[in-house]
């Protein structure tokens, strides 16, 4: 196993790219690492000392080197390989959502997209374990779009669809903080998958006004009909900001421009005290 200690000013990406093959542990000292990172090697572990922050500012619509970024491209940190672990690290996207949100109110004919991902998983990523971490942005903070993942004792911060994607994930004893009104999750689980997002013993907190936040709405990317969004909330503590209806619908548009509004009743959303699915999820993660 290779272990490398890094300090602010060192490049995490360079360490990932140049380290010898095999298991790799990066120990990050406290401070800010302003960098956009892609993990494309398996068995990488990040250990934070003093909660180091990895931060960058991109959004859907960023143009760099002639490329217009998608929502996924905006991610500060992207994992595309199995067995990634992080402990005690903050992942942030510092895109100025508040400024551009106000700008969009005044310039409805030339709006700026405000999706800005802090952490993302893509094809190849699975068995991700994230413990004692913080994920911070506004819209689309945590994008788990592939693989199986375990998030424990962590804090996820955002306002619109800030936990989303088609991956399978167990959120265990996490704090989910809404910044203002909006929507917490937007799963896009494939119809063939039994499990989507499962929250166990999590606390949903906010200073937002009462009933101004929905727990889930169904995301069908590009109007895809092979999705059956799944979100299960087991023994979770819901703040007053959570709307009593819990769920709401969501529009989608196909590449041909056909619009459809997807109802929560067409999805797999539930909030319960206990569920046998918890053990199924834990076994699935053990076998990932």
Protein Blocks (a to p, Z undefined) as FASTA:
>chain_A
ZZddddehiafklmmmmpcgdjddddddedddddddddfbehiacddehiiaddddddeh
iagehiacdfklmpmbdcfbehiacehiacddfbdfklmmmmmmmmmmlccdfbdcfbdc
dehiahiacehiacddfeopbacfedjdddehiacddfeopagcjbdcddehiacddehj
ddfbdcfbdfklmbfcdcehiacddfbdehiacfbdcddehhiakbccddddehiacdfk
lcfklpacdddddfkopacdddfklmccdddfbdfklmmmmmmmmmZZ
